[in-house]
Amino acid sequence: MLDRIQRWLSIDSMLPAAERLGPVGTTKQLYGNYLKIAWPATLQGLMLQFMTAIDLAMVGALGASALASVGIMGQPEMVMLIFCRALSIAVTAIIARRHGEGEVDGMNAVLKQSILLNFLIYVPLLAICLFNLEHILRFTGAEDGYIETAVWYGRFIVISLIFQSFSQIVGAALIGYGNTKVIFKSNVVGNILNTIMNFFLIYGIGFFPELGVMGAGVSTMISSAVIALLLLRTISQHTTTGLTLRHPSKWKFERTVLHTMFHVGGSSLGEQFFERFGMYTYTMIVASLGAVPLAAHYVCMNLMDIFYYFAMGLGFAGASHTGQCLGHKRPDIAKTYGKIGARIGLVVGIVSALIFIGPGDLLVQLYTRESEVVTLAGALMGIMAIAAFPQALQQVYSGVLKGAGDTYYIMKYSLVSVAIIRPIITYLLCITFGLGLLGAWLSLCFDQSLRLCCSYIRFIRGAWQHKIV
């Protein structure tokens, strides 16, 4: 049994000698290269989610309405970030490819011009959102019982997005370059600071005012600014071959750079838009079930996101290695890294499923002690265990496609799965058939499975290996 597993994990199984286009490292070397990028990215996400969990636990002590106030802002926040997320996918793919090709000037031109483009988009966008926040939250499904608290919390979150969008672009550039450690370190500092400030500002410890939910928003804003400053410091250092703002490449927009960014990022924007539309509609349906189901849903999503960040780290590693390997003209190694990610992703799925089935109920109680919320969330652990597998694997395969610049295909299946099928199934199961929150999670599981099938088929067929970026 162990021999079979060892053969399945080996490089000879994933890339037979007849399919190799040149020298290939050992199994240990390839896994080491992959995890070198994946682990810091994963730990960054886990640190963020761990701190978010602590935030939720602190806010949860204030009651279900306080949890709902924080949770209802989640989808508007994600919608506001679709532009920088789409741009960041393009930045990762292009910088990874340029790094593989050895084009230092082109790599730094993309860094500078993407930062400038990001600010030109987000300064006016966030100003509009800030002055229309109450309407946005009511449209999302916020109820009168907690709308005022949600608006106060949301104002600080909107301001923090100018820093978060900058960090997203710089982080994407560093991922493409293969330097994820500095992202992890910056987020460790920022999130620890966020947790400490939450403790003082939410409960009013010492001479600090007791701000409640609003205190969580203030802490997020300040910590986001600190993370952005640390990343700015990283890319401001002098280097002749790496990513730096001191490189003589142009800040002025160049047609070739913008064309490449829009070529890759345009499809990513479509993907992000369709995903956010689907998730926004999904959250609106869940919010219509009431404050208690929304609070339980938010707790479960937070638990699910803990393992999502493991898969996200694998996706980042896949994107970085894919772009660099295609730049080196080694599509065979790029595909091998994708297979390595899938094998690790399967392990992540198994571990997360066992945790949900086992101590899942106890984890829910770390967020809130309200019996209704705990009971409702605990009943979802089984479906969460099943959804963990497609969630992990589809992140791996889509990461490879994004790293290759094959974002148009991802946009197409996101339109069908997330924006069309998921909201329809959610409404039918939650409202029409009266399954409530369970119906929402069955819909989520189906959506993740469908996206896995689409990304896996594309990965196997190999069309992404021939994309020009």
VOGU-3710 file (C-alpha; in Angstrom, 3 decimals, decimal comma):
1> mldriqrwls> 0,000/0,000/0,000  2,753/2,423/0,958  4,676/1,511/-2,206  1,650/2,366/-4,345  1,238/5,728/-2,637  4,941/6,461/-3,051  4,801/5,618/-6,776  1,681/7,773/-7,185  3,480/10,726/-5,600  6,722/10,255/-7,573
11> idsmlpaaer> 7,865/12,366/-10,529  8,128/9,226/-12,703  4,388/8,671/-12,293  3,471/12,285/-13,058  5,962/12,879/-15,886  7,182/9,709/-17,668  10,622/9,912/-19,287  9,129/9,789/-22,816  7,171/13,028/-22,200  10,081/15,092/-20,858
21> lgpvgttkql> 11,393/18,002/-22,921  14,661/18,293/-21,006  16,271/17,651/-17,622  13,889/17,325/-14,670  14,699/17,498/-10,978  14,018/14,785/-8,452  10,652/14,245/-6,786  11,984/15,856/-3,604  13,256/18,914/-5,499  9,984/19,514/-7,355
31> ygnylkiawp> 7,839/19,154/-4,238  10,284/21,421/-2,410  10,075/24,094/-5,135  6,289/23,925/-5,085  5,943/24,138/-1,306  8,515/26,931/-1,142  5,909/29,201/-2,714  2,779/27,461/-1,450  3,553/27,406/2,281  4,116/31,143/2,844
41> atlqglmlqf> 1,008/31,935/0,773  -0,983/29,357/2,728  0,299/30,567/6,085  -0,540/34,137/5,093  -4,120/33,131/4,378  -4,343/31,035/7,521  -2,993/33,873/9,616  -5,586/36,190/8,095  -8,356/33,662/8,689  -7,162/32,913/12,217
51> mtaidlamvg> -7,236/36,589/13,069  -10,648/36,912/11,412  -11,858/34,007/13,535  -10,642/35,804/16,653  -12,393/38,958/15,463  -15,604/36,993/14,954  -15,301/35,431/18,389  -14,905/38,900/19,911  -17,805/40,312/17,884  -19,859/37,139/18,446
61> algasalasv> -19,805/37,793/22,174  -21,945/40,865/21,423  -24,748/38,715/19,935  -26,154/37,410/16,630  -27,013/40,917/15,398  -23,388/41,989/15,807  -22,246/38,930/13,838  -24,785/39,696/11,132  -23,553/43,323/10,990  -20,058/42,100/10,167
71> gimgqpemvm> -21,211/39,268/7,907  -23,512/41,378/5,722  -20,550/43,558/4,698  -18,672/40,544/3,342  -20,218/40,392/-0,131  -20,184/44,171/-0,833  -16,525/44,160/0,174  -15,782/41,331/-2,263  -17,678/43,125/-5,044  -15,645/46,292/-4,470
81> lifcralsia> -12,446/44,262/-4,780  -13,281/42,600/-8,107  -11,242/45,092/-10,135  -8,025/44,667/-8,162  -8,506/40,903/-7,970  -8,902/40,702/-11,730  -5,878/42,946/-12,216  -3,859/40,907/-9,703  -4,478/37,683/-11,653  -3,108/39,368/-14,767
91> vtaiiarrhg> -0,141/40,777/-12,815  0,790/37,346/-11,420  0,574/35,640/-14,826  2,516/38,349/-16,689  5,276/38,847/-14,101  5,755/35,077/-13,736  6,103/34,783/-17,530  8,485/37,762/-17,790  10,540/36,440/-14,892  10,828/33,090/-16,662
101> egevdgmnav> 11,896/34,884/-19,856  14,440/37,000/-17,935  12,822/40,350/-18,892  13,533/42,518/-15,832  12,447/45,756/-17,519  9,102/44,351/-18,641  8,505/42,802/-15,225  8,972/46,089/-13,368  6,979/48,072/-15,924  4,003/45,812/-15,193
111> lkqsillnfl> 4,482/46,355/-11,438  4,540/50,157/-11,684  1,740/50,591/-14,188  -0,556/48,140/-12,417  -0,142/50,068/-9,133  -0,972/53,339/-10,904  -3,971/51,808/-12,670  -5,244/50,400/-9,375  -5,285/53,822/-7,700  -6,977/55,444/-10,695
121> iyvpllaicl> -9,777/52,889/-10,386  -10,210/52,735/-6,606  -10,054/56,342/-5,437  -13,299/57,362/-7,217  -14,944/53,938/-6,824  -14,551/53,802/-3,044  -15,658/57,427/-2,662  -18,942/56,548/-4,409  -19,403/53,416/-2,286  -18,680/55,295/0,944
131> fnlehilrft> -21,465/57,822/0,354  -23,980/55,156/-0,725  -23,118/52,456/1,805  -26,504/52,202/3,524  -28,278/51,655/0,199  -25,703/49,001/-0,747  -26,179/47,105/2,527  -29,977/47,274/2,350  -29,821/45,933/-1,196  -27,641/43,088/0,106
141> gaedgyieta> -30,355/42,168/2,605  -29,442/43,980/5,827  -32,352/44,241/8,268  -33,445/47,259/10,307  -32,342/45,556/13,529  -28,639/45,900/12,692  -28,382/48,241/9,671  -26,991/51,189/11,657  -24,218/49,091/13,209  -23,433/47,522/9,830
151> vwygrfivis> -23,090/50,955/8,191  -20,665/52,225/10,848  -18,575/49,076/10,544  -18,727/49,204/6,742  -17,423/52,772/6,501  -14,084/51,792/7,987  -13,944/48,684/5,809  -14,481/50,759/2,647  -11,633/53,104/3,648  -9,389/50,100/4,335
161> lifqsfsqiv> -9,944/48,821/0,791  -7,655/51,474/-0,705  -4,835/49,853/1,283  -6,058/46,309/0,639  -6,250/46,847/-3,116  -2,668/48,144/-3,176  -1,492/45,154/-1,126  -3,367/42,817/-3,473  -1,524/44,158/-6,543  1,914/44,160/-4,914
171> gaaligygnt> 1,271/40,716/-3,427  0,265/39,390/-6,859  3,510/40,722/-8,327  5,553/39,065/-5,574  3,687/35,769/-6,105  4,506/35,861/-9,821  8,127/36,538/-8,947  8,093/33,665/-6,458  8,623/35,666/-3,257  5,688/34,814/-1,009
181> kvifksnvvg> 7,614/34,940/2,285  7,541/38,716/2,497  3,756/38,706/1,970  3,401/36,281/4,859  5,616/38,338/7,162  3,760/41,571/6,386  0,407/39,950/7,047  1,627/38,432/10,316  2,551/41,895/11,613  -0,660/43,500/10,366
191> nilntimnff> -3,020/40,821/11,620  -1,456/40,552/15,060  -1,827/44,314/15,336  -5,452/43,984/14,204  -6,240/41,420/16,899  -4,632/43,460/19,659  -6,491/46,607/18,628  -9,755/44,661/18,384  -9,389/43,549/21,980  -8,996/47,120/23,192
201> liygigffpe> -11,438/48,882/20,860  -14,353/46,407/20,819  -14,564/46,047/24,598  -13,071/49,406/25,671  -10,131/48,071/27,673  -8,112/50,631/29,617  -8,439/54,202/28,362  -9,749/53,080/24,943  -13,426/53,771/24,137  -15,848/50,832/23,901
211> lgvmgagvst> -16,714/50,936/20,188  -18,240/47,469/19,779  -18,563/46,373/16,142  -17,244/49,743/14,964  -14,010/49,004/16,844  -13,465/45,943/14,640  -13,771/48,193/11,575  -11,255/50,719/12,927  -8,773/47,931/13,678  -9,127/46,496/10,176
221> missaviall> -8,497/49,900/8,602  -5,319/50,563/10,602  -3,878/47,063/10,136  -4,563/47,199/6,374  -2,567/50,422/6,187  0,339/48,830/8,077  0,427/45,817/5,719  0,413/48,125/2,693  3,318/50,156/4,112  5,384/47,016/4,767
231> llrtisqhtt> 4,853/45,768/1,208  5,693/49,224/-0,163  8,945/49,091/1,766  9,747/45,715/0,180  9,333/46,888/-3,413  11,177/50,156/-2,708  14,494/48,423/-2,058  17,283/48,721/-4,601  17,955/45,636/-6,741  19,191/45,172/-10,306
241> tgltlrhpsk> 17,402/41,911/-11,119  14,320/41,800/-8,879  11,004/43,601/-8,411  11,525/47,208/-7,372  10,020/50,639/-7,907  13,572/51,980/-8,282  14,075/50,214/-11,604  14,246/52,699/-14,526  11,225/51,097/-16,229  8,390/53,515/-17,036
251> wkfertvlht> 5,530/54,632/-14,795  3,822/56,116/-17,826  1,241/53,789/-19,337  2,559/51,859/-22,342  0,223/50,397/-24,935  1,980/47,010/-24,978  1,847/46,639/-21,181  -1,786/47,755/-20,944  -2,796/45,502/-23,838  -1,278/42,476/-22,097
261> mfhvggsslg> -2,866/43,376/-18,762  -6,284/43,865/-20,326  -5,901/40,727/-22,443  -5,455/38,580/-19,340  -7,195/40,796/-16,784  -10,291/41,479/-18,883  -11,368/37,849/-18,731  -10,423/37,745/-15,045  -12,667/40,764/-14,479  -15,501/38,872/-16,129
271> eqfferfgmy> -14,788/35,881/-13,911  -14,700/38,042/-10,789  -17,885/39,850/-11,795  -19,799/36,633/-12,435  -18,482/35,086/-9,213  -19,385/38,132/-7,149  -22,810/38,417/-8,793  -23,495/34,784/-7,970  -22,169/35,095/-4,420  -23,997/38,379/-3,869
281> tytmivaslg> -27,279/36,811/-4,937  -26,442/33,762/-2,841  -25,842/35,899/0,263  -29,038/37,879/-0,331  -31,038/34,630/-0,305  -29,305/33,468/2,888  -29,816/36,894/4,513  -33,545/36,655/3,772  -33,679/33,633/6,098  -33,039/35,898/9,112
291> avplaahyvc> -30,243/37,027/11,431  -29,686/33,617/13,097  -29,272/31,624/9,825  -27,043/34,414/8,463  -24,866/34,301/11,580  -24,623/30,482/11,367  -23,813/30,706/7,673  -21,077/33,248/8,291  -19,495/31,078/10,995  -19,537/28,039/8,687
301> mnlmdifyyf> -18,092/30,030/5,790  -15,316/31,223/8,068  -14,506/27,624/9,048  -14,605/26,580/5,404  -12,294/29,441/4,485  -9,616/28,143/6,848  -9,074/25,189/4,507  -9,791/27,314/1,463  -6,566/29,173/2,228  -4,604/25,917/2,077
311> amglgfagas> -5,981/25,421/-1,424  -5,422/29,089/-2,253  -1,724/28,710/-1,392  -1,533/25,734/-3,741  -3,256/27,788/-6,445  -0,752/30,621/-6,007  2,161/28,179/-6,265  0,624/26,630/-9,371  0,127/30,039/-11,004  3,691/31,147/-10,240
321> htgqclghkr> 5,356/27,930/-11,421  3,139/27,672/-14,495  4,006/31,170/-15,697  7,714/30,739/-15,009  7,900/27,282/-16,612  6,065/28,436/-19,733  8,484/31,385/-19,884  11,330/28,837/-19,757  9,602/26,858/-22,579  8,986/23,867/-20,293
331> pdiaktygki> 5,236/23,112/-20,448  5,958/19,555/-19,303  7,228/20,768/-15,919  4,343/23,251/-15,682  1,857/20,380/-15,991  3,814/18,349/-13,460  3,568/21,142/-10,908  -0,192/21,116/-11,488  -0,299/17,400/-10,706  1,807/17,948/-7,585
341> gariglvvgi> -0,677/20,585/-6,425  -3,603/18,220/-7,032  -2,029/15,490/-4,928  -1,395/17,891/-2,066  -4,903/19,316/-2,515  -6,424/15,862/-2,114  -4,645/15,501/1,230  -5,967/18,921/2,284  -9,496/17,784/1,403  -9,168/14,604/3,473
351> vsalifigpg> -7,824/16,430/6,532  -10,480/19,153/6,397  -13,296/16,600/5,954  -12,124/14,661/9,015  -12,020/17,836/11,101  -15,522/18,904/10,038  -16,963/15,467/10,789  -15,080/15,179/14,096  -14,662/18,291/16,263  -16,629/20,588/13,907
361> dllvqlytre> -19,317/21,338/16,529  -16,674/22,371/19,043  -15,097/24,735/16,507  -18,447/26,447/15,987  -18,649/27,155/19,722  -15,387/29,092/19,524  -17,247/31,713/17,479  -20,486/32,012/19,416  -22,336/30,487/22,368  -25,837/31,266/21,106
371> sevvtlagal> -27,544/27,875/21,066  -29,607/28,492/17,928  -26,564/29,504/15,906  -24,477/26,590/17,232  -27,208/24,018/16,476  -27,826/25,335/12,968  -24,112/25,522/12,102  -23,398/22,090/13,586  -25,992/20,493/11,305  -23,972/21,617/8,258
381> mgimaiaafp> -20,704/19,844/9,121  -21,422/16,802/6,933  -22,056/18,778/3,743  -19,010/20,945/4,516  -16,863/17,788/4,690  -18,017/16,785/1,203  -17,531/20,279/-0,250  -13,936/20,408/1,033  -12,688/18,135/-1,785  -13,923/20,034/-4,862
391> qalqqvysgv> -13,062/23,332/-3,183  -9,401/22,330/-2,770  -8,922/20,685/-6,158  -10,637/23,316/-8,271  -8,396/25,976/-6,716  -5,326/23,998/-7,800  -6,415/23,500/-11,404  -7,755/27,034/-11,844  -4,443/28,343/-10,421  -2,580/26,598/-13,242
401> lkgagdtyyi> -4,952/28,054/-15,845  -4,576/31,557/-14,384  -0,792/31,284/-14,348  -0,895/30,394/-18,038  -3,171/33,353/-18,821  -6,078/31,066/-19,781  -8,549/33,290/-17,976  -11,200/33,447/-20,723  -12,063/29,795/-20,168  -12,370/30,368/-16,398
411> mkyslvsvai> -14,667/33,313/-17,083  -16,973/31,141/-19,199  -17,480/28,399/-16,654  -17,795/30,970/-13,836  -20,672/32,555/-15,736  -22,509/29,257/-16,034  -21,738/27,747/-12,639  -21,542/30,651/-10,199  -23,653/33,384/-11,779  -26,487/31,287/-13,218
421> irpiityllc> -26,761/27,764/-11,785  -25,780/28,465/-8,167  -28,326/31,274/-7,456  -31,134/29,318/-9,139  -30,421/26,117/-7,194  -30,003/28,097/-3,966  -33,406/29,757/-4,360  -35,108/26,500/-5,263  -33,621/24,560/-2,348  -33,791/27,338/0,277
431> itfglgllga> -37,135/28,933/-0,527  -39,167/26,754/-2,887  -38,408/23,411/-1,220  -38,017/24,949/2,247  -34,603/23,476/3,097  -33,361/26,788/4,496  -29,646/27,068/5,183  -29,023/23,402/4,313  -30,226/24,127/0,776  -27,704/26,961/0,454
441> wlslcfdqsl> -24,854/24,637/1,361  -26,019/21,883/-0,971  -25,967/24,489/-3,728  -22,437/25,538/-2,740  -21,231/21,931/-2,917  -22,742/21,448/-6,385  -21,173/24,685/-7,665  -17,690/23,745/-6,412  -18,006/20,284/-7,982  -19,051/21,709/-11,355
451> rlccsyirfi> -16,136/24,161/-11,363  -13,764/21,326/-10,510  -14,991/19,308/-13,504  -14,541/22,278/-15,858  -11,036/23,195/-14,669  -9,861/19,565/-14,583  -11,006/18,893/-18,159  -9,157/21,997/-19,385  -6,025/21,037/-17,455  -5,951/17,514/-18,899
461> rgawqhkiv> -6,479/18,655/-22,493  -3,475/21,017/-22,226  -4,680/23,961/-24,350  -3,429/26,321/-21,621  0,175/25,294/-22,358  0,073/27,203/-25,642  -1,287/30,532/-24,387  0,770/33,603/-25,338  1,107/36,316/-22,650
//
